[in-house]
Each structure stands twice: as C-alpha cells, then as structure tokens.
Amino acid sequence: MKNIITTIALLAFTFLANAQLTKDTVVPPAKPLKLSHAEPLYIDLIRDLGARKGEKEINVGFGVNDDKQYLSYSGFVEYEFAVANRLGLEVEVPFEMYQHNHQSGVMLPDNRIEGVKLATQYTFLVSEKYQTSMAVGYIQEFEFSSFSDLDHNGKLFEGTLYNPIFIAAKRWTPNIHTLVYAGPVVEQFFETNEWETYAQVNANLHYVFHGGYFVGVETNMEFSHEKPSFVFRPQFKVPFSKKVSLGVLAGIPASDHAHQGLSGMARLIWVP
C-alpha cells in the first residue's frame, strides 16, 4: 500500500513539474511579417506598410510656399495608430496662413484651419520573396470654412474630399527603395453643389543608409482638366533616436503654373 501511495505521489509531482515547465517555455506567437520601406515626407502613408497592432506615431509639420503673388505658411498635426495587424488609422488637422510678399496689392486668401482628415489603410500583401508590400486606403477630408466665412454665414464646413488610394512599395536592395502612391480625388462644394475630380500620382525613390537615415526624391503629379502639375521634392530624414526623427524637404515645380513657386517643409516624427 505504501509503495502504491509513493508511486501515485511521484507521478503527480512529475505531471505538475512538466506542466509548469511547459507553461514557462511557451513560445509567444510570431509577429506578422513586416518589411521596412522608406516613407515619403510630403504625402506620407497613413501607417507603415505591414503595420503591427499597437504601433503609433505623432507627426508635426510646418512649411512655407512661394505662390508668386503671396506667401503661404502651412502646418499640420497628425496621429497614426494601428488598430490591428496591417490596419492603420490616421487623424490629421492641417492649417494654412497667408502673407504678402513683394506684390503687396494682391488680395490674400483667408487664413484657415483647412479641416479634419480621417483615413484608413490596409496592407493586403507583404512578400518577403519579392521584397514588396501593397496596400489600399481611403481618405475623407472635411473642409472647414475660412474664419471670415464662418463669421458671415455660420457654416462650419464648405466641402469635403473623397480619396481612395493604392500603394505599392519595393526594396530593390537593402538601400534602394521605391514607392508609388496614387488615386482619384473627388471634391464636393456644399454651397454650390459643384463637384471637381482629379487624379494624384506620387512616385518616390529613396536611398536608405544604416540607422534609418535616407535621402531621396518624391514626385507629386496631379492630373485635372487643367494642365498637369509636377513638383519634385528632394528630401532627407535624420533619426535622432529610436523615437524621434526629422524630415526636411524642398518643393521644385516642374510645370508652368502661374501660382506655383518654390517651397520647403519640415516634419517632426515622434513614436510614443
């Protein structure tokens, strides 16, 4: 009888020990594959391609543009976060202010908070074999009335933008990255019930150095019923730490537009 009790106790101890060992050595689930792609600085992505749940980022930007007839100062604050693996959301509030340049007699547009942008992006392909990621997204921008119009007619919104997008990025080598970001833009004006449609195509080429530094050029192309618009934006990004980076770029118009001049912008990127 004593031997039976000893045997049962030994078996129970062995079972509990093995159960605890198994518990202690459970391997956490592998994170989904994510490729690192250089992200353009002027029209950036809603979230990293292949974003993992819980990732987030705050961007603050400021730029100046010579519109030839006046100077415009623009800025924005945006918050990006991944609510699930490969699914990102973004909220952005842009603003714009104006100042006379040498043509002091020109009537300036009204200073304004441009509106609120709500966007989502889903990465449907991450291919390690081809070093390629692809995503689709959608941007909805509610355009605020200018401060003077708001006082005059009391209407908060003057229009809205509908913008579905497609994104494809490829790493040709660990250093050479390309990305295409394109889609139609449909703008609705509430007061007149008019609609305007144009297409955006943004092509990017970057050289990425060890540590996250990069240099490259972003080409913003816009096609409408008017002449096509082309702007080259040479740029570089400098990481100060794993959490903080600074991007700087210039805008050089390559098309003959009367109100399009040189521009510059800086973007501060913070990963909380």
C-alpha positions as CSV (number, residue, x, y, z in Angstrom):
1,M,0.0,0.0,0.0
2,K,2.8,2.3,0.9
3,N,4.5,1.7,-2.4
4,I,1.3,2.5,-4.3
5,I,0.9,5.8,-2.5
6,T,4.6,6.7,-3.2
7,T,4.1,5.8,-6.9
8,I,1.0,8.0,-7.2
9,A,2.7,10.9,-5.4
10,L,5.7,10.6,-7.7
11,L,3.5,10.6,-10.8
12,A,1.6,13.6,-9.6
13,F,4.8,15.5,-8.9
14,T,6.2,14.6,-12.3
15,F,2.9,15.8,-14.0
16,L,2.9,19.1,-12.2
17,A,6.5,19.7,-12.9
18,N,6.1,19.0,-16.6
19,A,3.0,21.3,-16.7
20,Q,4.9,24.1,-15.1
21,L,7.9,23.6,-17.5
22,T,5.6,23.7,-20.5
23,K,4.0,26.9,-19.2
24,D,7.3,28.5,-18.6
25,T,8.6,27.6,-22.1
26,V,5.6,28.6,-24.2
27,V,6.8,30.4,-27.3
28,P,4.9,33.6,-27.9
29,P,3.1,33.8,-31.3
30,A,5.4,35.2,-34.0
31,K,4.8,38.7,-35.2
32,P,3.4,39.1,-38.7
33,L,6.0,39.8,-41.4
34,K,6.7,43.5,-41.9
35,L,9.2,44.9,-44.4
36,S,10.9,48.3,-43.8
37,H,10.1,50.8,-46.6
38,A,11.3,54.4,-46.9
39,E,8.2,56.6,-46.4
40,P,7.9,59.8,-48.4
41,L,7.8,63.0,-46.3
42,Y,5.4,65.3,-48.1
43,I,2.5,62.9,-48.8
44,D,3.2,60.3,-46.2
45,L,1.5,57.0,-45.6
46,I,-1.5,56.6,-43.2
47,R,0.6,54.0,-41.3
48,D,3.7,51.9,-42.1
49,L,3.1,49.2,-44.7
50,G,2.5,45.9,-42.8
51,A,1.9,47.8,-39.5
52,R,1.6,45.7,-36.4
53,K,-1.2,46.2,-33.8
54,G,-0.4,48.8,-31.3
55,E,2.1,50.8,-33.3
56,K,1.5,54.6,-33.3
57,E,3.2,57.8,-34.4
58,I,2.7,61.5,-34.0
59,N,3.8,63.9,-36.7
60,V,4.0,67.7,-36.6
61,G,4.9,69.7,-39.8
62,F,5.4,73.2,-40.9
63,G,6.1,74.6,-44.4
64,V,6.3,77.7,-46.5
65,N,5.4,78.2,-50.1
66,D,6.0,81.0,-52.6
67,D,2.8,81.3,-54.5
68,K,4.4,84.2,-56.5
69,Q,1.6,86.5,-55.6
70,Y,1.9,85.9,-51.9
71,L,3.5,83.6,-49.3
72,S,1.6,80.8,-47.7
73,Y,2.5,79.1,-44.4
74,S,1.1,75.6,-43.8
75,G,1.2,73.2,-41.0
76,F,-0.4,70.1,-39.6
77,V,-0.7,67.8,-36.6
78,E,-1.4,64.1,-37.2
79,Y,-1.8,61.0,-35.2
80,E,-1.4,57.5,-36.7
81,F,-2.1,54.2,-35.0
82,A,-2.6,50.5,-35.9
83,V,-5.8,49.1,-34.5
84,A,-5.0,45.6,-35.8
85,N,-2.2,43.9,-37.7
86,R,-1.8,45.6,-41.1
87,L,-4.7,48.0,-40.5
88,G,-3.9,51.6,-39.7
89,L,-5.9,54.7,-39.0
90,E,-5.0,58.4,-39.0
91,V,-6.4,61.7,-37.9
92,E,-4.9,65.0,-39.2
93,V,-5.7,68.6,-38.7
94,P,-4.0,70.9,-41.3
95,F,-3.9,74.7,-41.3
96,E,-2.8,77.5,-43.6
97,M,-1.9,81.2,-43.3
98,Y,-1.0,83.8,-45.8
99,Q,1.3,86.9,-46.1
100,H,2.0,89.5,-48.7
101,N,5.3,89.3,-50.5
102,H,6.7,92.0,-52.8
103,Q,3.2,92.2,-54.5
104,S,1.5,94.0,-51.6
105,G,-1.6,94.9,-53.6
106,V,-2.7,91.3,-54.1
107,M,-5.8,90.2,-52.1
108,L,-4.9,87.4,-49.8
109,P,-6.9,84.2,-49.2
110,D,-8.4,83.9,-45.7
111,N,-6.4,82.2,-43.0
112,R,-8.0,78.9,-42.1
113,I,-7.9,75.6,-40.4
114,E,-8.2,73.6,-43.5
115,G,-10.3,70.8,-42.0
116,V,-10.1,67.3,-40.5
117,K,-8.7,64.3,-42.4
118,L,-9.8,60.8,-41.4
119,A,-8.0,58.0,-43.1
120,T,-7.6,54.2,-43.1
121,Q,-5.1,51.9,-44.8
122,Y,-4.9,48.1,-45.0
123,T,-1.8,46.3,-46.2
124,F,-3.0,43.3,-48.2
125,L,0.3,42.0,-49.4
126,V,3.7,41.6,-47.7
127,S,6.1,39.5,-49.8
128,E,9.5,38.6,-48.4
129,K,10.4,36.8,-51.6
130,Y,9.8,39.9,-53.8
131,Q,10.5,42.4,-51.0
132,T,7.2,44.1,-51.9
133,S,4.3,45.5,-49.9
134,M,0.9,46.7,-51.2
135,A,-2.0,48.4,-49.6
136,V,-5.3,50.1,-50.2
137,G,-6.7,53.0,-48.3
138,Y,-9.3,55.8,-48.1
139,I,-9.1,59.4,-47.0
140,Q,-12.1,61.5,-46.1
141,E,-11.4,65.2,-45.5
142,F,-14.0,67.6,-44.2
143,E,-13.0,71.1,-45.3
144,F,-13.7,73.9,-42.8
145,S,-15.0,77.3,-43.9
146,S,-12.5,80.2,-43.6
147,F,-12.7,82.3,-40.4
148,S,-14.3,85.2,-42.2
149,D,-16.9,82.9,-43.9
150,L,-17.6,81.3,-40.6
151,D,-18.5,84.7,-39.1
152,H,-20.5,85.7,-42.1
153,N,-22.7,82.6,-42.8
154,G,-22.1,80.4,-39.7
155,K,-21.4,77.3,-41.8
156,L,-18.7,75.2,-40.3
157,F,-18.0,73.1,-43.4
158,E,-17.7,74.3,-47.0
159,G,-16.9,71.0,-48.7
160,T,-15.5,67.5,-48.5
161,L,-12.9,65.3,-50.3
162,Y,-13.2,61.7,-51.2
163,N,-9.9,60.0,-51.9
164,P,-9.4,56.2,-52.3
165,I,-5.7,55.3,-52.7
166,F,-3.4,52.4,-53.8
167,I,0.1,52.0,-52.5
168,A,2.9,49.7,-53.8
169,A,6.5,49.7,-52.4
170,K,9.5,47.6,-53.3
171,R,13.0,47.2,-51.9
172,W,15.3,46.6,-54.8
173,T,18.3,46.3,-52.5
174,P,18.5,46.9,-48.7
175,N,19.4,50.5,-49.6
176,I,17.3,51.3,-52.7
177,H,13.6,51.7,-52.1
178,T,10.7,52.8,-54.4
179,L,7.1,53.6,-53.7
180,V,4.1,54.6,-55.7
181,Y,1.0,56.2,-54.1
182,A,-1.9,57.0,-56.4
183,G,-5.7,57.6,-56.5
184,P,-8.5,59.8,-57.7
185,V,-9.7,62.8,-55.7
186,V,-13.3,63.9,-55.8
187,E,-14.1,67.3,-54.1
188,Q,-17.6,68.4,-53.3
189,F,-18.6,72.0,-52.6
190,F,-21.6,72.2,-50.4
191,E,-22.8,75.8,-51.1
192,T,-22.9,75.4,-54.9
193,N,-23.2,71.6,-55.0
194,E,-20.4,71.5,-57.6
195,W,-18.0,68.6,-58.0
196,E,-14.4,68.6,-59.1
197,T,-12.4,65.5,-59.9
198,Y,-8.6,65.0,-60.5
199,A,-6.0,62.3,-60.0
200,Q,-2.9,62.2,-57.9
201,V,0.2,60.0,-58.7
202,N,3.2,60.2,-56.4
203,A,6.4,58.3,-57.3
204,N,9.2,58.0,-54.8
205,L,12.9,56.9,-54.9
206,H,15.0,56.8,-51.8
207,Y,18.4,55.6,-50.7
208,V,18.4,54.3,-47.1
209,F,21.5,54.3,-45.0
210,H,22.2,52.2,-41.9
211,G,20.4,53.5,-38.9
212,G,17.3,54.9,-40.7
213,Y,18.9,57.9,-42.5
214,F,17.7,58.4,-46.0
215,V,17.9,60.8,-49.0
216,G,15.6,60.7,-52.0
217,V,13.1,62.5,-54.2
218,E,9.3,62.5,-54.1
219,T,7.5,63.4,-57.3
220,N,4.0,64.7,-56.8
221,M,1.9,64.7,-60.0
222,E,-1.7,66.0,-60.4
223,F,-3.9,65.5,-63.4
224,S,-7.1,67.5,-63.9
225,H,-8.9,69.3,-66.7
226,E,-6.2,72.0,-66.5
227,K,-2.5,71.5,-67.3
228,P,-0.9,68.6,-65.3
229,S,1.1,69.7,-62.3
230,F,4.5,68.2,-61.4
231,V,6.5,69.0,-58.3
232,F,9.9,67.4,-57.4
233,R,10.6,67.2,-53.7
234,P,14.2,66.3,-52.8
235,Q,14.3,65.3,-49.2
236,F,16.2,63.7,-46.3
237,K,15.4,62.2,-43.0
238,V,17.6,62.1,-39.9
239,P,16.8,59.9,-36.8
240,F,17.9,61.4,-33.5
241,S,16.9,58.3,-31.6
242,K,14.6,55.3,-32.0
243,K,11.6,57.5,-31.1
244,V,12.4,60.9,-32.8
245,S,13.2,61.7,-36.4
246,L,13.3,64.9,-38.5
247,G,12.5,65.1,-42.2
248,V,13.3,68.1,-44.4
249,L,12.3,68.7,-48.0
250,A,12.1,71.3,-50.7
251,G,9.5,71.7,-53.5
252,I,10.6,72.5,-57.0
253,P,7.8,72.9,-59.6
254,A,8.5,71.3,-63.0
255,S,5.3,72.6,-64.7
256,D,4.4,76.1,-65.9
257,H,1.8,77.2,-63.4
258,A,1.3,80.9,-62.7
259,H,0.8,80.5,-58.9
260,Q,3.3,77.7,-58.2
261,G,6.8,78.6,-56.8
262,L,9.5,77.1,-54.6
263,S,8.5,75.6,-51.2
264,G,10.0,73.9,-48.2
265,M,8.8,71.8,-45.3
266,A,10.0,70.1,-42.1
267,R,8.3,67.2,-40.4
268,L,9.0,66.1,-36.9
269,I,8.2,62.4,-36.3
270,W,7.7,61.0,-32.8
271,V,7.0,57.4,-31.9
272,P,5.4,57.5,-28.4
